[in-house]
Amino acid sequence: MTFVVTDNCIKCKYTDCVAVCPVDAFFEGPNFLVIDPDICIDCALCEPECPANAIFQDEKLPPGQEGFNELNAELSKIWPNIIEVIPPPADAKEWDGVPNKIEHLET
């Protein structure tokens, strides 16, 4: 099992989760974070740290978010690793909770 970053992280990209990850499993894109399923140890520390509630266990993904399993695996292989907290985008609060943000994902 692994944890997965889902749709609500897009354009929010809070990095609180990165600070608690004991295995540095997070990778950063222009406006989204992903978790490498090969690195994640299923410790669950990141899930409660996400202010946008965008992180879920792969077997407990909300309906319609299943595609993020593969997306995390794919993008974690090409994006750089992130191990330190950085400020969120200036408009992160405005995007938090906006549904269906996949069209805004920058790769």
C-alpha positions as CSV (number, residue, x, y, z in Angstrom):
1,M,0.0,0.0,0.0
2,T,1.0,3.6,-0.5
3,F,-0.4,7.1,-0.2
4,V,-1.5,9.1,-3.2
5,V,-1.8,12.9,-3.8
6,T,-5.1,13.7,-5.5
7,D,-6.8,16.5,-7.4
8,N,-7.2,19.0,-4.6
9,C,-3.4,19.5,-4.4
10,I,-3.4,21.0,-7.9
11,K,-2.7,24.7,-7.7
12,C,-2.6,24.5,-3.9
13,K,0.7,22.6,-3.5
14,Y,1.0,22.9,0.3
15,T,4.2,21.2,1.3
16,D,3.5,20.5,5.0
17,C,3.4,16.8,4.1
18,V,7.0,16.9,2.9
19,A,8.3,17.9,6.3
20,V,7.0,14.7,8.0
21,C,7.9,12.1,5.3
22,P,10.6,9.9,6.8
23,V,11.6,8.5,3.4
24,D,11.5,11.6,1.2
25,A,8.9,10.1,-1.1
26,F,7.5,13.5,-2.4
27,F,8.3,14.9,-5.8
28,E,7.5,18.4,-7.0
29,G,6.0,19.7,-10.2
30,P,5.1,23.2,-11.2
31,N,1.7,23.2,-9.4
32,F,1.3,19.8,-7.8
33,L,3.1,17.3,-5.6
34,V,3.2,13.5,-6.0
35,I,4.3,10.5,-3.9
36,D,6.5,7.8,-5.4
37,P,4.8,4.5,-4.6
38,D,8.1,2.7,-4.7
39,I,9.5,4.9,-1.9
40,C,6.4,5.4,0.3
41,I,6.3,3.1,3.3
42,D,2.6,3.6,4.1
43,C,3.4,5.3,7.4
44,A,0.4,7.7,7.1
45,L,2.3,10.7,8.6
46,C,1.6,12.9,5.5
47,E,-2.2,12.4,5.3
48,P,-3.1,14.5,8.4
49,E,-0.5,17.2,7.5
50,C,-2.1,18.1,4.2
51,P,-4.1,21.4,4.7
52,A,-6.0,20.6,1.4
53,N,-7.0,17.1,2.4
54,A,-5.5,15.8,-0.8
55,I,-3.6,12.7,0.4
56,F,-5.3,9.3,0.7
57,Q,-4.2,5.7,1.0
58,D,-4.3,4.1,-2.4
59,E,-7.0,1.6,-1.4
60,K,-9.2,4.4,0.1
61,L,-9.2,6.9,-2.8
62,P,-12.4,8.9,-3.1
63,P,-14.6,8.1,-6.1
64,G,-13.2,9.6,-9.3
65,Q,-9.7,10.0,-7.9
66,E,-8.4,6.5,-9.0
67,G,-6.4,7.9,-11.9
68,F,-4.1,9.7,-9.5
69,N,-2.6,6.4,-8.4
70,E,-1.0,6.0,-11.9
71,L,-0.3,9.8,-12.2
72,N,1.7,9.8,-8.9
73,A,3.7,6.8,-10.1
74,E,4.4,8.3,-13.5
75,L,5.3,11.9,-12.4
76,S,7.4,10.9,-9.5
77,K,9.9,9.3,-12.0
78,I,10.4,12.6,-13.8
79,W,9.9,15.4,-11.3
80,P,12.6,16.4,-8.7
81,N,12.5,15.2,-5.1
82,I,11.3,17.8,-2.6
83,I,12.5,17.4,1.0
84,E,11.9,20.9,2.5
85,V,8.8,23.0,3.1
86,I,8.3,25.9,0.7
87,P,5.6,28.6,0.7
88,P,2.4,27.7,-1.1
89,P,1.3,29.6,-4.2
90,A,-0.2,33.0,-3.3
91,D,-3.6,31.9,-4.5
92,A,-3.6,28.5,-2.9
93,K,-6.6,29.2,-0.6
94,E,-8.7,30.3,-3.5
95,W,-8.1,26.9,-5.2
96,D,-8.6,24.7,-2.2
97,G,-11.8,22.8,-2.6
98,V,-12.3,23.6,-6.3
99,P,-13.4,20.4,-8.0
100,N,-11.9,18.7,-11.1
101,K,-8.7,20.7,-11.2
102,I,-6.9,18.0,-13.4
103,E,-7.2,20.3,-16.4
104,H,-5.0,22.8,-14.6
105,L,-2.2,20.3,-13.9
106,E,1.2,21.5,-15.2
107,T,3.7,18.9,-16.1
